[in-house]
């Protein structure tokens, strides 16, 4: 009887009560800790947080809130305060993936572990289009990009000028950081150019009597002429025949480029009169620069051109995208008439 009374004494009850309260508080704190730091706080699809150079914590919070990048914005704010994010913000592009918690995201930003941009360089026709694309993919704007990418001293240091520097960009998919500096981007592209132009390719270019830059310029014309890659070596062989014999290239794509009208489907005599160094109907040899960003397929087609005796080419009259090739002007005139008749039949006069 005495032991029962002792077990139920007021002191014993107080201790038990205190332990229950402590346990409850501990559980509450543990739940709060889990909710703030460890619980998934992202959406079902990948979102991207862009932190511009010079941004502060208010800028970061504003982006997250306005873009709706997280489920619970308040827990992120709490976690960012506890983890001193405001003192260690690193600019960049950060992918917020499903299942990610606040702690992981904050550590990612603090360490600058940003996710790269998949930059796809392809056959942009004009340098302005290329720079506009870069400005959409990177933090740098078109003005700051142009200032570096068209810097004459910088180009001359690498062996280029403002007319031919477009051949430096080798089409491919590159991983670059969103906040890469324009100068660093330029240096990266020049390194990729050097990697492409290995000893074997340089040797092939030399055998053709061309520099790597000249190969790029010719490749841009081949690229613009060929709808199908398998025709490129044939077209490259034809143009090299004309170059070696001192014959005007008379490449229609150069005339279209010189007239700055890419809607043209039929090169007329009026278009041929344009006074431009890119008009290969008037100027002998290669133009001063590429007429588009040459593809790797076109570059390789020039380096591995087909050895043929073709001097003339004309689009096939069936509009298949293929060409009729000829060694003599007589045969070419027959091919050209077929194509002109087909254009007339379809009422295509420009």
C-alpha positions as CSV (number, residue, x, y, z in Angstrom):
1,X,0.0,0.0,0.0
2,X,2.8,2.4,0.8
3,X,4.7,1.6,-2.4
4,X,1.5,2.4,-4.4
5,X,1.1,5.7,-2.7
6,X,4.8,6.5,-3.4
7,X,4.4,5.8,-7.1
8,X,1.5,8.2,-7.3
9,X,3.0,10.9,-5.3
10,X,2.7,14.6,-6.5
11,X,6.4,14.7,-7.1
12,X,6.3,11.7,-9.4
13,X,3.4,13.1,-11.3
14,X,5.2,16.4,-11.8
15,X,8.2,14.7,-13.2
16,X,6.1,12.7,-15.6
17,X,4.3,15.8,-16.7
18,X,7.5,17.7,-17.3
19,X,8.8,14.8,-19.3
20,X,5.7,14.7,-21.4
21,X,5.9,18.4,-22.0
22,X,9.6,18.2,-23.0
23,X,8.8,15.3,-25.3
24,X,6.0,17.2,-26.9
25,X,8.2,20.3,-27.3
26,X,11.0,18.2,-28.7
27,X,8.7,16.6,-31.2
28,X,7.3,19.9,-32.2
29,X,10.8,21.3,-32.7
30,X,11.9,18.2,-34.6
31,X,8.8,18.6,-36.9
32,X,9.5,22.3,-37.4
33,X,13.2,21.5,-38.2
34,X,12.2,18.8,-40.6
35,X,9.6,21.1,-42.3
36,X,12.0,24.0,-42.6
37,X,15.2,22.2,-43.6
38,X,14.5,18.6,-44.6
39,X,11.0,18.3,-46.1
40,X,10.8,18.4,-49.9
41,X,9.7,21.9,-50.9
42,X,9.8,21.8,-54.7
43,X,7.2,21.3,-57.4
44,X,6.6,18.2,-59.6
45,X,8.6,19.6,-62.5
46,X,12.1,21.1,-62.7
47,X,12.1,24.9,-62.2
48,X,15.1,27.3,-62.7
49,X,16.2,30.0,-60.4
50,X,18.4,32.7,-62.1
51,X,20.4,34.8,-59.7
52,X,22.0,37.8,-61.6
53,X,25.4,39.1,-60.7
54,X,25.2,41.5,-57.8
55,X,21.9,40.2,-56.5
56,X,21.1,40.3,-52.8
57,X,18.8,38.2,-50.6
58,X,15.8,40.4,-51.4
59,X,16.4,39.8,-55.2
60,X,16.6,36.0,-54.6
61,X,13.4,36.0,-52.5
62,X,11.6,38.1,-55.0
63,X,12.5,35.8,-57.9
64,X,11.4,32.7,-55.9
65,X,8.1,34.2,-54.8
66,X,7.1,35.9,-58.1
67,X,8.1,32.8,-60.2
68,X,6.4,30.4,-57.9
69,X,9.5,28.2,-57.7
70,X,8.7,26.6,-54.3
71,X,5.7,25.1,-52.5
72,X,6.3,27.0,-49.2
73,X,8.1,30.3,-49.6
74,X,8.0,31.0,-45.8
75,X,10.0,28.0,-44.8
76,X,12.7,28.9,-47.4
77,X,13.0,32.4,-45.9
78,X,13.3,30.9,-42.4
79,X,15.9,28.4,-43.6
80,X,17.9,31.0,-45.5
81,X,18.1,33.2,-42.4
82,X,19.3,30.3,-40.2
83,X,21.8,29.3,-42.8
84,X,23.2,32.8,-43.5
85,X,22.4,32.7,-47.2
86,X,22.4,36.5,-47.4
87,X,26.1,36.6,-46.8
88,X,27.1,33.9,-49.3
89,X,24.9,34.3,-52.4
90,X,26.6,33.1,-55.6
91,X,25.1,34.3,-58.9
92,X,24.2,31.7,-61.5
93,X,21.5,29.4,-62.9
94,X,20.2,26.8,-60.5
95,X,17.8,24.0,-61.3
96,X,15.3,23.3,-58.6
97,X,14.4,19.6,-59.0
98,X,11.5,17.6,-57.6
99,X,12.2,16.3,-54.1
100,X,14.7,19.0,-53.2
101,X,14.6,20.5,-49.7
102,X,15.4,24.1,-48.6
103,X,18.7,23.0,-47.1
104,X,19.9,21.4,-50.3
105,X,18.9,24.4,-52.4
106,X,20.5,26.9,-50.1
107,X,23.8,25.0,-49.9
108,X,23.7,24.8,-53.7
109,X,23.4,28.6,-54.0
110,X,26.0,29.2,-51.3
111,X,28.5,27.0,-53.0
112,X,27.8,28.3,-56.5
113,X,27.0,24.8,-57.7
114,X,25.0,26.0,-60.7
115,X,23.6,24.0,-63.5
116,X,25.1,24.7,-67.0
117,X,23.2,25.9,-70.0
118,X,23.1,23.5,-73.0
119,X,24.2,26.0,-75.7
120,X,23.3,24.7,-79.1
121,X,25.4,26.3,-81.8
122,X,23.9,25.6,-85.2
123,X,23.8,27.1,-88.7
124,X,22.8,30.7,-87.9
125,X,22.7,32.7,-91.1
126,X,23.9,36.0,-89.7
127,X,26.2,36.9,-86.8
128,X,23.4,39.1,-85.4
129,X,21.1,36.1,-85.1
130,X,23.8,34.2,-83.3
131,X,24.4,37.0,-80.8
132,X,20.7,37.4,-80.2
133,X,20.5,33.7,-79.4
134,X,23.4,33.9,-77.0
135,X,21.8,36.9,-75.2
136,X,18.6,34.8,-74.6
137,X,20.6,31.9,-73.2
138,X,23.2,33.8,-71.1
139,X,23.2,36.6,-68.5
140,X,25.2,38.9,-70.8
141,X,23.2,41.1,-73.1
142,X,23.7,41.5,-76.9
143,X,25.6,44.8,-76.4
144,X,28.2,43.4,-74.0
145,X,28.5,40.2,-76.1
146,X,29.0,42.1,-79.4
147,X,31.6,44.4,-77.7
148,X,33.8,41.4,-77.0
149,X,33.0,39.0,-79.9
150,X,33.6,41.8,-82.4
151,X,36.6,43.4,-80.7
152,X,39.1,43.9,-83.5
153,X,42.2,43.8,-81.2
154,X,41.0,40.5,-79.7
155,X,40.1,39.0,-83.1
156,X,43.5,40.0,-84.6
157,X,45.2,38.4,-81.6
158,X,43.6,35.1,-82.6
159,X,44.2,35.6,-86.3
160,X,40.7,36.7,-87.4
161,X,39.0,39.9,-88.5
162,X,35.5,41.2,-88.3
163,X,34.6,39.7,-91.7
164,X,35.8,36.1,-91.1
165,X,35.6,35.6,-87.3
166,X,32.2,33.8,-87.6
167,X,34.1,30.7,-88.8
168,X,35.6,30.4,-85.4
169,X,32.3,29.0,-83.9
170,X,32.1,25.3,-84.5
171,X,28.5,24.1,-84.4
172,X,27.9,21.7,-81.5
173,X,26.2,21.6,-78.1
174,X,28.3,23.1,-75.4
175,X,27.8,23.2,-71.7
176,X,28.5,26.7,-70.4
177,X,27.5,28.6,-67.2
178,X,24.7,31.1,-67.6
179,X,26.7,33.9,-66.1
180,X,29.9,33.2,-68.1
181,X,31.7,36.5,-68.9
182,X,31.7,37.4,-72.7
183,X,35.5,37.2,-72.7
184,X,35.6,33.8,-71.1
185,X,33.0,32.6,-73.6
186,X,35.1,33.9,-76.5
187,X,38.2,32.1,-75.2
188,X,36.2,28.9,-74.7
189,X,35.0,29.0,-78.4
190,X,38.5,29.7,-79.6
191,X,39.7,26.7,-77.7
192,X,37.0,24.6,-79.3
193,X,38.0,25.9,-82.7
194,X,41.6,24.9,-82.0
195,X,40.5,21.4,-80.9
196,X,38.5,21.0,-84.1
197,X,41.5,22.1,-86.3
198,X,43.8,19.3,-85.3
199,X,47.0,18.4,-87.3
200,X,45.1,16.1,-89.7
201,X,42.5,18.7,-90.7
202,X,45.2,21.4,-91.1
203,X,47.1,19.0,-93.3
204,X,44.1,18.4,-95.5
205,X,43.4,22.1,-95.8
206,X,47.0,22.7,-96.8
207,X,46.7,20.1,-99.5
208,X,43.7,22.0,-100.9
209,X,45.7,25.2,-100.8
210,X,43.4,26.7,-98.2
211,X,43.8,28.0,-94.7
212,X,41.3,26.9,-92.0
213,X,39.5,30.2,-92.3
214,X,39.2,29.8,-96.1
215,X,37.9,26.3,-95.6
216,X,35.2,27.8,-93.2
217,X,34.2,30.4,-95.8
218,X,33.9,27.9,-98.6
219,X,32.0,25.5,-96.3
220,X,29.5,28.2,-95.5
221,X,28.7,28.4,-99.3
222,X,28.5,24.6,-99.6
223,X,26.2,24.6,-96.6
224,X,23.9,27.2,-98.1
225,X,23.8,25.3,-101.4
226,X,23.2,21.8,-100.2
227,X,19.9,20.7,-98.8
228,X,21.3,17.2,-98.2
229,X,24.6,16.4,-96.5
230,X,25.5,13.7,-99.0
231,X,25.7,16.2,-101.8
232,X,28.1,18.4,-100.0
233,X,31.4,16.7,-101.0
234,X,30.3,16.9,-104.7
235,X,29.5,20.6,-104.4
236,X,32.7,21.3,-102.5
237,X,34.7,19.6,-105.3
238,X,32.9,21.7,-107.9
239,X,33.7,25.0,-106.2
240,X,37.3,23.9,-105.6
241,X,37.5,23.2,-109.4
242,X,36.4,26.8,-110.1
243,X,38.7,28.3,-107.5
244,X,41.7,26.4,-108.9
245,X,40.9,27.4,-112.5
246,X,40.4,31.0,-111.6
247,X,36.7,30.9,-112.5
248,X,34.1,33.0,-110.7
249,X,32.3,31.0,-108.1
250,X,28.9,32.4,-109.1
251,X,27.3,31.0,-106.0
252,X,23.7,32.1,-105.7
253,X,23.7,32.0,-101.9
254,X,26.4,34.6,-101.8
255,X,24.2,36.9,-104.0
256,X,21.2,36.3,-101.7
257,X,23.5,37.2,-98.7
258,X,24.8,40.3,-100.4
259,X,21.2,41.5,-101.1
260,X,20.3,40.7,-97.5
261,X,17.0,39.1,-98.6
262,X,16.7,35.4,-97.6
263,X,13.2,35.1,-99.0
264,X,14.6,34.9,-102.5
265,X,13.8,31.6,-104.3
266,X,15.0,32.7,-107.7
267,X,18.2,34.8,-108.3
268,X,17.3,37.3,-111.0
269,X,19.6,39.5,-113.1
270,X,18.7,42.5,-110.9
271,X,20.0,40.8,-107.8
272,X,23.2,39.9,-109.6
273,X,24.0,43.6,-110.0
274,X,24.5,44.3,-106.2
275,X,27.9,45.8,-105.4
276,X,29.2,43.8,-102.6
277,X,32.4,41.8,-101.9
278,X,30.1,38.9,-101.2
279,X,28.7,38.9,-104.8
280,X,30.7,36.0,-106.3
281,X,29.2,36.8,-109.7
282,X,31.3,40.0,-109.7
283,X,34.3,39.2,-107.5
284,X,36.8,36.4,-108.1
285,X,37.7,34.0,-105.4
286,X,36.2,33.5,-102.0
287,X,34.2,36.3,-100.3
288,X,35.8,38.0,-97.3
289,X,33.8,36.0,-94.8
290,X,31.3,33.2,-94.4
291,X,27.7,33.7,-95.4
292,X,26.5,31.6,-92.5
293,X,27.9,29.6,-89.6
294,X,29.3,26.6,-91.5
295,X,28.2,23.2,-90.2
296,X,30.7,20.4,-89.2
297,X,29.3,18.4,-92.1
298,X,30.1,21.2,-94.6
299,X,33.6,21.7,-93.1
300,X,34.3,18.0,-93.4
301,X,32.8,18.0,-96.9
302,X,35.4,20.6,-98.1
303,X,38.3,18.8,-96.4
304,X,37.2,15.5,-98.0
305,X,35.8,16.9,-101.2
306,X,34.8,14.7,-104.1
307,X,37.4,14.7,-106.9
308,X,35.3,15.5,-110.0
309,X,35.4,17.6,-113.1
310,X,32.2,19.5,-112.5
311,X,32.2,23.2,-113.1
312,X,28.4,23.9,-113.2
313,X,25.5,23.0,-111.0
314,X,21.8,23.8,-111.1
315,X,18.9,22.8,-108.9
316,X,16.9,19.9,-110.2
317,X,13.6,20.7,-111.9
318,X,11.7,18.3,-109.7
319,X,12.3,20.6,-106.7
320,X,13.7,17.6,-104.7
321,X,16.5,19.7,-103.3
322,X,19.1,17.9,-105.3
323,X,21.2,19.3,-108.1
324,X,22.2,18.5,-111.7
325,X,25.9,18.8,-112.2
326,X,27.7,19.4,-115.5
327,X,31.3,19.5,-116.8
328,X,30.4,21.6,-119.9
329,X,28.5,24.8,-120.4
330,X,26.3,23.1,-123.0
331,X,25.1,20.5,-120.6
332,X,24.6,23.2,-117.9
333,X,22.5,25.3,-120.2
334,X,20.2,22.3,-120.8
335,X,19.9,21.8,-117.0
336,X,19.4,25.5,-116.3
337,X,16.6,25.7,-118.9
338,X,14.8,22.7,-117.3
339,X,14.9,24.5,-113.9
340,X,13.8,27.9,-115.3
341,X,10.9,26.3,-117.1
342,X,9.9,24.6,-113.8
343,X,10.1,27.9,-111.9
344,X,8.0,29.6,-114.6
345,X,5.4,26.8,-114.4
346,X,5.0,27.5,-110.7
347,X,5.0,31.2,-111.2
348,X,8.1,31.7,-109.1
349,X,9.8,34.9,-110.4
350,X,11.8,36.0,-107.3
